[in-house]
């Protein structure tokens, strides 16, 4: 991308007093004509870049120049660096190098204010995120096995559009070639992901926004009202908003939360074991009771 190359050129010029167009063209694997067009673009943007012809000549920057004197405000510089720190979780091998370069270009010290790890405690790699990100950027069709909420495995070909986080889980939004429709795929249910060499054209944004909004509402939201025993206090404060927590005299809690009604929410409730009681809605209370009774029968 040109904008990335422009930043790189400025970084190179800040590191060296002078460099030739030939050296830059070899570094970025583009023609010298492209380099000169980039120099013109930098000059138009207000970067004090100059060229000198003849022996010992080349391309350089005026002394004492730093990028924060031009182009971007301090807030914009902070936003760019912050965004790169967030992206470090997706492409950890490359982002530190980009952060170092931009901090030098902006003449700013990088503050390590955020650390994001998409993997859970049992898996130490980010391969799934990295491959999905590559497929989204390169517009590669992906093939995957997907397990439905009932545990049924289906093979899918998908045009990946976006990764996003909702209702305490990560999803892939993509155009399913089998269903010919925009679908959501929960990342924990994706197995055997493979990037193909087949590329796709971007679909209209209006179609994506409309269809995705319909698909996101496959499940109805429910407001849960639960009583949780003191032994689970750490989870209450971790997982519920303070304004939705009522502390009772015996140390237990009445908590409310809104979740989509699906298999995940049933498992979430049962993960509290004996320390939770569903108060409302009634049909969820009855459903949990039924499941617990079935589970109990397996141990008698």
N, C-alpha and C positions, 0 to 999 in steps of 0.2 A: 504494500500500500504506500502511496506517495507520502502521506503525512508522516508515517513512521520513518521513511527514508529521509525526509527533511529534518526530523529531529536528530537522526543519526548523523547527518551531514554536519549539523550545527555542533554536535558533540565532538566529532572528529576535528572540526576547525577550532574548537575550544582547547582540544588536547595538543594540537600542532599549530605552529605559526603559519605554515603554508602547506598546501597539498595540491597536486595536479589533478586535472579532470580525468586523466588516464587512471590514476591511482583510485579515485573515487568510483569510476566506472567498473574497474576490476573488483573492488570491494563489494559493490552492490549488484554486480552482474547485470548492468544495463549499459546502454551506449553512452558515449561522451556527449552526444546531442541531448540525451535525456538529462544528464548531469547539468548541462548548461541551462536547460529549461528549469530544473530545480533551483539553480542559483538565481535565475530571474524571479522565480516565485518567492524565494526568501527575501530578495531585495524589495519586491513589491510589498511584502508583509512587514517591512520595516527593519529587517535584520541588516546591519551594516557590513555586508559581505562585498568584497572587491576582488578583481582579477588583475594580474600583472602578466604581460606577455614577455617573451624572450627568455634567455637563459637565467635560471634561478627564479623565474616567475611562478605563478600558480594562483590558487584561490586562497583567500584568507579573510579574517575578521578584524575589524578595528580593535586596537588594544582596549583592555578593561571592559569588554562587552560581556554581559550575562543576559540570558534570555528573559529574566524577570524584569528587565528594563524595557521590554517590548512584548507585543503579542498578547500575553496572558496576565491577568490580574493575580494577586497573591492568593485569593480565594480559588481561582481556577487552577492554579498550580497545586494547591492543597487537595483539591478535588481529584485531579489526575493521579497524584501520588497515592491518595487513599483508595482510589479505584484499583490501581495496580496492586496494592497490598491485599485487597479482597480477591483479585484474580490469582494471587500467588497460591491460593488453595487449589485452583484448577490446574495451573501449570507451574508447579514449584521450581522446576529446573531452570526456567527462563526468566521468570519475573524478578528475582533478585538482581539479575544483570540489568534489566530494564530500569529498575528502581535506582540502581547505582548511577546509571547514565543520566537519568532525568534529574536526579538530585544534584549532579554536577552541572548539568545544563541550567537548572534553576538557581544554582548556588545556594541550596537549602539543605539542612540536615534532615534526614529521614527519621521520623519517630515511629517506632514499631508499636503502633497503638492497637493493632488487631492481629489475631492469629485464628485462622479458620481451618478446621479439619473435617471433611465431609464423611470420612469413614467412621464406623462404629468401633467400639473397644475390641471387637473380635477380629476385625480386618484392618490391616495396616496400609492399604494402598488405595490410591484414588484412580485406578485404571478406568473404571466405568465413567466417572465424570470427565476424565481426560479424553476418552474416545468419543463420548457424546458431544463434547465441545468441538472436537475436530470435525465430526460429521456435520454439525450445525454450521460451522464456519465454511467448510468446503462444499456444503450441500451434497453430501454423499448419502445415498439410500442405505439404510441399515437393516439387517436381518436379526431377529431376536426371538427367543422363546419367552412367552409371557404367561404367567399364572393368574387366572381370574381369582376373584374373592372366594370362589368355591374350590379352588385348587386345580382347576382344569387348565392344562397346558395347551397353548396354541402358538403356532409359528406365525410370525408377522413380518411383513416388509413395510418399513415406515420411512417417510420423509421427515426427519427431525426438524423442529422449528425452535423450540425454546425449553430451557430448564427453569423450573420455578418451584418455590417452596410454599406450601399451603397446608393448613390443618396438621401441623407438626410432621409433615412428610414431604419428601422431594418427589417431583413428577417430571416426566418428559411429555411435552405437548408435541404432537406430530400428526401428519396426514397418513392414515393407515390405508395402504394400497388395496388391502383385501376388502375393507368396509367402504372405501372411497369416501372417507369422512375424517374430520379432525377428532382425534382421540387423546385421552390422558393415560399415561402409563406410569404406574407407581414404580419407582426405581428399585425398591426392595423385591419386586416381583419379576424384574427383568433378569434373564439368564442367557448365557451363550450369545452375547452380543457380537456381531461381526459387521465391520464396515465394508461395503462393496465399492467397486470402482464406478458404479452407475451414479451419475449426477442428476439432479432434478432442478427445475426452474422454480423460482419463488412464486407462490400462489398469492392471490390478491389479499391484501391485509383485511379488507372488509369481511371476506369469507372466513378468515381465520378467527377474527375477533368474535363474529357472530356464532359460529359453530362451537368454538371453544367455550363460550359462555354457556351454551346449552349443555355441553358435555360435562362441565364442572358441576352441574346441578343434578347429576344422576341420583344423588342421595339427598334426602331432606335433612335439614339441620334440626337438631333437637336440643332443648335446654335440659340438662341433667341437674338434678338437685340430689346431693348425696350427703350422707353422714360418714365421717371418717374418724377412726379412733386415734388417740394421741400417739400411738406407735408410728404412725405414718405422717407425723408433723412435717418431717423434712420434705416429703413429696407434696404436701399441701402447699407449702410456701414456694416450692420449685415450679409447680405446674398450674397453680391457680392465681388469678389476679387478687391483690389484697382487698379490693373493694367487694370481691365476691366470696370472701371468707368470713364466717361468723364463728367466734370461739365460744363454746359452751362452758358452763361452770365446772364440768368434770374433765375439761381439757380436750374433749373431742371437738370436731369442726362440722359445720354445715357449709357446704361449698356448692356453688353453681358454676356451670361452664356450658358453652354451646359447642357441639361437635356434629359432624355429619353422621347419620345413622347407618352404619355398615358393620362388617365383621370386625374391623379394627376397634371400634368403640366398645364392642362386647368384650373383646380380649383385654382392652385397656381397663375396664371396670374390674374384671376378674383378676387382673394383675395385682390388685390390692389385697387379694386373698380374703381372710376372715375379718379384715379391718375396715371394710366398707359396707354400707347399706344404701341401696338406691331408694330414695324417697319418691321421686317423680322423674319421668312419667311412669304411670302404672304399668304400661305394657312392657317397658324395659325392665322394671322390677320383676315382673312375672317371667320374662324371658331369661333373665339371669338366674332366677330361682330354678327354672326348669333345667338349665345347663348344669348348674351345680349339683342338682339331684342326679342327673345322668353320670356326672363325674364321680359322685360318691358311690354309686352302685358298682363301679369298677373296682372298688377297694373293699367290698364286703363279700 
